[in-house]
Amino acid sequence: MGSEPTASRHRPLAPAGPTGKKLYAAYIAREPVGNGWSVRKCYVRKITINLCAADLNANGMAEGADAQAFSDAASTSSAQADLNEDGQIDTEDLNTFVWSYEQMNAE
């Protein structure tokens, strides 16, 4: 197991597991209709939060496809490989990926 990376500012490092975390946002709104407003409508949106930095394809698992995606992103200096969002792709990002990958697959 690798050493635990420094905490990310924007991306939690805890493994999400197969189900991830779900948040439901609800709001009530009216829409403009002609010179007036429509009846009130209730909208609900499901937001799935990916909590594992190593799950780059956001399917709830850290697997070979994620390792390949990280490798490809790092080799092309893509922002997707900047896991700690410090503007650099470096060993800290690699350590974050490896640590998160190991945590997700430790079970």
N, C-alpha and C positions, 0 to 999 in steps of 0.2 A: 504494500500500500504506500502511496506517495504521501508527502506531508500536506497538511491542510493549507490551501492557498489563502491569501489575504481576502477579506470580504469584498465583494463587488458592490459598487455604488448602486447599480440599477438592476442587477440580475441575481436573484437568490440562488444559492448553490445547493440547497437541499434537494435530494431526489424526489421527483414527482410521483413515481410509481406508475402503473399502467393506467390509472384513472385520472391522474393530474388533479388539479383543483378547478372547480367551476364556480363562477360568479354570475349571478343573474341580475341584470340591471333592468329596472322597470320605470316607465315614465308615462304620463298622460299628456296628450297634446291635442290641439285643434289645428286644422289646416285651413288656409284661406280658400274660400269658395265664392266666386263672383264678388259681390260687395259685402259678404259676411264671412262666417266661419262654419266649419263642419261640426258635427257632433263630436264630443270627446271620444278619443280612441286611446286605448291602453296598449303600449308597446312593451314587449319583453325581449331582451337580447341575452343570449348565453355567451359568456366570455370564458374561454378555457385558458388557464394560466399555466405555462410551462415552468416548472421550478427546478429543472435540472439543466445546468449549462451545457452538459455533454449531449443533450437530446436536440441536436441541431435541426432535425426534420420534424420535431414536435409531435411524434407519434406515441409518446409516453414511455419509450424505451431508449436506452443508450446501447447502440449496437454497431456492427461493422459499417453500416451505411453512414452513421454519424461520424465515425472515425475517418472514413474516406472524405466526407464533406468537410470536416475540419482540416484535413491535410490539403485538399484542393483549395480551400479558402486561404489557408496560410501561405501556400506556395504562390498564390496570385495576389497576396496582400489585400484580400477582401476584408471588409469591415466585419463580416460574419465570424471571422477568426479572432477578432478583438473582444474576447469574452469578458474582460474586466473593464472594457470601454474607456481605456486611458489614451486612446489615439495611436497606440503602438501594437504591433503584433510581435510578441516576444515570448521568452520562456515562462513568464507569469501566465500568459494565456494557455500555453501548453500544459503547465502545472495545473491550472484550473480545469482544463478539459480532462486530463488524466485522473485527477482527484474525483471529479464529479462522475466520470465514467466508472471508476472503481466503486464509488459509493452506491451508484445505481445498480451495479451488478454484484454487490457483496452478498446479497441474500441467497 
